[in-house]
Amino acid sequence: MAYSQAVVLAGGIAHVPILITALKFLDSKTLKLHNSKAAADKKKAAAAAAKAQALAATKAAEEEAAAKAKAAADAAAAEKPSNDSLEGS
């Protein structure tokens, strides 16, 4: 027995909300997965940036300490010859 056009059309229209609901459900699940991955990537990038900034600050402090030590050594070396020249007179 064949179905009339009206019955086929009514059946198609009746299934549209079911299909929309199923597609919305899948879309929400994939969106949550995408958002969680994006948040994890963002968190990882922020941690890497903080680590790099801390490393840069440490390196700058070490370079500053080395420069101060060199300046102190240069000042001490500059004073020593002048003291020796006074002793020799």
LUMLO-196304 format. One record per residue (C-alpha): residue number from 1; residue in three letters; x, y, z. Coordinates in nm, 4 decimals, m for minus. Each point is the difference from the previous one (the first is absolute). Example, Ala and Ser with C-alpha at 12.3 -4.5 7.8 and 13.67 -1.06 7.14 Angstrom:
<atoms>
<atom><num>1</num><residuo>ALA</residuo><px>1.2300</px><py>m0.4500</py><pz>0.7800</pz></atom>
<atom><num>2</num><residuo>SER</residuo><px>0.1370</px><py>0.3440</py><pz>m0.0660</pz></atom>
</atoms>
This chain:
<atoms>
<atom><num>1</num><residuo>MET</residuo><px>0.0000</px><py>0.0000</py><pz>0.0000</pz></atom>
<atom><num>2</num><residuo>ALA</residuo><px>0.1403</px><py>0.3353</py><pz>m0.1016</pz></atom>
<atom><num>3</num><residuo>TYR</residuo><px>m0.0078</px><py>0.3041</py><pz>0.2244</pz></atom>
<atom><num>4</num><residuo>SER</residuo><px>m0.1667</px><py>0.3172</py><pz>m0.1138</pz></atom>
<atom><num>5</num><residuo>GLN</residuo><px>0.1975</px><py>0.3200</py><pz>m0.0424</pz></atom>
<atom><num>6</num><residuo>ALA</residuo><px>m0.1633</px><py>0.1528</py><pz>0.3068</pz></atom>
<atom><num>7</num><residuo>VAL</residuo><px>0.1074</px><py>m0.2917</py><pz>0.2232</pz></atom>
<atom><num>8</num><residuo>VAL</residuo><px>0.3585</px><py>0.0106</py><pz>m0.1300</pz></atom>
<atom><num>9</num><residuo>LEU</residuo><px>0.0126</px><py>0.3763</py><pz>0.0502</pz></atom>
<atom><num>10</num><residuo>ALA</residuo><px>m0.1456</px><py>m0.0273</py><pz>0.3518</pz></atom>
<atom><num>11</num><residuo>GLY</residuo><px>0.2539</px><py>m0.2707</py><pz>0.0874</pz></atom>
<atom><num>12</num><residuo>GLY</residuo><px>0.2881</px><py>0.2148</py><pz>m0.1279</pz></atom>
<atom><num>13</num><residuo>ILE</residuo><px>m0.1205</px><py>0.3017</py><pz>0.1916</pz></atom>
<atom><num>14</num><residuo>ALA</residuo><px>m0.0425</px><py>m0.2102</py><pz>0.3147</pz></atom>
<atom><num>15</num><residuo>HIS</residuo><px>0.3632</px><py>m0.1165</py><pz>m0.0176</pz></atom>
<atom><num>16</num><residuo>VAL</residuo><px>0.1521</px><py>0.3466</py><pz>m0.0453</pz></atom>
<atom><num>17</num><residuo>PRO</residuo><px>m0.0118</px><py>0.0901</py><pz>0.3736</pz></atom>
<atom><num>18</num><residuo>ILE</residuo><px>0.1590</px><py>m0.3360</py><pz>0.0835</pz></atom>
<atom><num>19</num><residuo>LEU</residuo><px>0.2826</px><py>0.0644</py><pz>m0.2443</pz></atom>
<atom><num>20</num><residuo>ILE</residuo><px>0.0475</px><py>0.3557</py><pz>0.1264</pz></atom>
<atom><num>21</num><residuo>THR</residuo><px>0.0133</px><py>m0.1217</py><pz>0.3597</pz></atom>
<atom><num>22</num><residuo>ALA</residuo><px>0.2560</px><py>m0.2694</py><pz>m0.0848</pz></atom>
<atom><num>23</num><residuo>LEU</residuo><px>0.2195</px><py>0.2452</py><pz>m0.1928</pz></atom>
<atom><num>24</num><residuo>LYS</residuo><px>m0.0195</px><py>0.2611</py><pz>0.2771</pz></atom>
<atom><num>25</num><residuo>PHE</residuo><px>0.1026</px><py>m0.2648</py><pz>0.2530</pz></atom>
<atom><num>26</num><residuo>LEU</residuo><px>0.3024</px><py>m0.1008</py><pz>m0.2070</pz></atom>
<atom><num>27</num><residuo>ASP</residuo><px>0.0906</px><py>0.3634</py><pz>m0.0582</pz></atom>
<atom><num>28</num><residuo>SER</residuo><px>m0.0078</px><py>0.0788</py><pz>0.3717</pz></atom>
<atom><num>29</num><residuo>LYS</residuo><px>0.2190</px><py>m0.3016</py><pz>0.0795</pz></atom>
<atom><num>30</num><residuo>THR</residuo><px>0.2608</px><py>0.0912</py><pz>m0.2604</pz></atom>
<atom><num>31</num><residuo>LEU</residuo><px>m0.0089</px><py>0.3656</py><pz>0.1070</pz></atom>
<atom><num>32</num><residuo>LYS</residuo><px>0.0677</px><py>m0.0950</py><pz>0.3626</pz></atom>
<atom><num>33</num><residuo>LEU</residuo><px>0.2897</px><py>m0.2194</py><pz>m0.1122</pz></atom>
<atom><num>34</num><residuo>HIS</residuo><px>0.1407</px><py>0.2805</py><pz>m0.2142</pz></atom>
<atom><num>35</num><residuo>ASN</residuo><px>m0.0351</px><py>0.2552</py><pz>0.2806</pz></atom>
<atom><num>36</num><residuo>SER</residuo><px>0.1685</px><py>m0.2266</py><pz>0.2533</pz></atom>
<atom><num>37</num><residuo>LYS</residuo><px>0.2930</px><py>m0.0608</py><pz>m0.2354</pz></atom>
<atom><num>38</num><residuo>ALA</residuo><px>0.0292</px><py>0.3716</py><pz>m0.0725</pz></atom>
<atom><num>39</num><residuo>ALA</residuo><px>m0.0026</px><py>0.0800</py><pz>0.3723</pz></atom>
<atom><num>40</num><residuo>ALA</residuo><px>0.2695</px><py>m0.2609</py><pz>0.0655</pz></atom>
<atom><num>41</num><residuo>ASP</residuo><px>0.2149</px><py>0.1408</py><pz>m0.2813</pz></atom>
<atom><num>42</num><residuo>LYS</residuo><px>m0.0470</px><py>0.3530</py><pz>0.1308</pz></atom>
<atom><num>43</num><residuo>LYS</residuo><px>0.0935</px><py>m0.1091</py><pz>0.3519</pz></atom>
<atom><num>44</num><residuo>LYS</residuo><px>0.3084</px><py>m0.1781</py><pz>m0.1312</pz></atom>
<atom><num>45</num><residuo>ALA</residuo><px>0.1042</px><py>0.3073</py><pz>m0.2005</pz></atom>
<atom><num>46</num><residuo>ALA</residuo><px>m0.0467</px><py>0.2246</py><pz>0.3034</pz></atom>
<atom><num>47</num><residuo>ALA</residuo><px>0.2125</px><py>m0.2327</py><pz>0.2127</pz></atom>
<atom><num>48</num><residuo>ALA</residuo><px>0.2727</px><py>m0.0047</py><pz>m0.2650</pz></atom>
<atom><num>49</num><residuo>ALA</residuo><px>m0.0072</px><py>0.3795</py><pz>m0.0233</pz></atom>
<atom><num>50</num><residuo>ALA</residuo><px>0.0258</px><py>0.0335</py><pz>0.3788</pz></atom>
<atom><num>51</num><residuo>LYS</residuo><px>0.2904</px><py>m0.2448</py><pz>0.0070</pz></atom>
<atom><num>52</num><residuo>ALA</residuo><px>0.1773</px><py>0.1893</py><pz>m0.2775</pz></atom>
<atom><num>53</num><residuo>GLN</residuo><px>m0.0541</px><py>0.3298</py><pz>0.1805</pz></atom>
<atom><num>54</num><residuo>ALA</residuo><px>0.1364</px><py>m0.1424</py><pz>0.3242</pz></atom>
<atom><num>55</num><residuo>LEU</residuo><px>0.3011</px><py>m0.1409</py><pz>m0.1837</pz></atom>
<atom><num>56</num><residuo>ALA</residuo><px>0.0631</px><py>0.3369</py><pz>m0.1648</pz></atom>
<atom><num>57</num><residuo>ALA</residuo><px>m0.0225</px><py>0.1774</py><pz>0.3354</pz></atom>
<atom><num>58</num><residuo>THR</residuo><px>0.2452</px><py>m0.2460</py><pz>0.1547</pz></atom>
<atom><num>59</num><residuo>LYS</residuo><px>0.2412</px><py>0.0412</py><pz>m0.2886</pz></atom>
<atom><num>60</num><residuo>ALA</residuo><px>m0.0222</px><py>0.3793</py><pz>0.0241</pz></atom>
<atom><num>61</num><residuo>ALA</residuo><px>0.0711</px><py>m0.0143</py><pz>0.3731</pz></atom>
<atom><num>62</num><residuo>GLU</residuo><px>0.3013</px><py>m0.2247</py><pz>m0.0592</pz></atom>
<atom><num>63</num><residuo>GLU</residuo><px>0.1329</px><py>0.2328</py><pz>m0.2694</pz></atom>
<atom><num>64</num><residuo>GLU</residuo><px>m0.0481</px><py>0.2999</py><pz>0.2290</pz></atom>
<atom><num>65</num><residuo>ALA</residuo><px>0.1851</px><py>m0.1764</py><pz>0.2821</pz></atom>
<atom><num>66</num><residuo>ALA</residuo><px>0.2824</px><py>m0.0934</py><pz>m0.2380</pz></atom>
<atom><num>67</num><residuo>ALA</residuo><px>0.0233</px><py>0.3595</py><pz>m0.1228</pz></atom>
<atom><num>68</num><residuo>LYS</residuo><px>0.0144</px><py>0.1305</py><pz>0.3583</pz></atom>
<atom><num>69</num><residuo>ALA</residuo><px>0.2711</px><py>m0.2538</py><pz>0.0857</pz></atom>
<atom><num>70</num><residuo>LYS</residuo><px>0.2016</px><py>0.0982</py><pz>m0.3068</pz></atom>
<atom><num>71</num><residuo>ALA</residuo><px>m0.0384</px><py>0.3686</py><pz>0.0821</pz></atom>
<atom><num>72</num><residuo>ALA</residuo><px>0.1165</px><py>m0.0647</py><pz>0.3562</pz></atom>
<atom><num>73</num><residuo>ALA</residuo><px>0.2973</px><py>m0.2012</py><pz>m0.1276</pz></atom>
<atom><num>74</num><residuo>ASP</residuo><px>0.0880</px><py>0.2734</py><pz>m0.2474</pz></atom>
<atom><num>75</num><residuo>ALA</residuo><px>m0.0223</px><py>0.2627</py><pz>0.2739</pz></atom>
<atom><num>76</num><residuo>ALA</residuo><px>0.2202</px><py>m0.2100</py><pz>0.2292</pz></atom>
<atom><num>77</num><residuo>ALA</residuo><px>0.2488</px><py>m0.0552</py><pz>m0.2820</pz></atom>
<atom><num>78</num><residuo>ALA</residuo><px>0.0052</px><py>0.3720</py><pz>m0.0740</pz></atom>
<atom><num>79</num><residuo>GLU</residuo><px>0.0705</px><py>0.0848</py><pz>0.3649</pz></atom>
<atom><num>80</num><residuo>LYS</residuo><px>0.2748</px><py>m0.2565</py><pz>0.0473</pz></atom>
<atom><num>81</num><residuo>PRO</residuo><px>0.2499</px><py>0.1443</py><pz>m0.2501</pz></atom>
<atom><num>82</num><residuo>SER</residuo><px>m0.0452</px><py>0.3490</py><pz>0.1444</pz></atom>
<atom><num>83</num><residuo>ASN</residuo><px>0.0761</px><py>m0.1383</py><pz>0.3476</pz></atom>
<atom><num>84</num><residuo>ASP</residuo><px>0.3076</px><py>m0.1808</py><pz>m0.1317</pz></atom>
<atom><num>85</num><residuo>SER</residuo><px>0.1292</px><py>0.3138</py><pz>m0.1650</pz></atom>
<atom><num>86</num><residuo>LEU</residuo><px>m0.0235</px><py>0.1881</py><pz>0.3277</pz></atom>
<atom><num>87</num><residuo>GLU</residuo><px>0.1891</px><py>m0.2693</py><pz>0.1860</pz></atom>
<atom><num>88</num><residuo>GLY</residuo><px>0.2844</px><py>0.0050</py><pz>m0.2509</pz></atom>
<atom><num>89</num><residuo>SER</residuo><px>0.0738</px><py>0.3740</py><pz>0.0435</pz></atom>
</atoms>
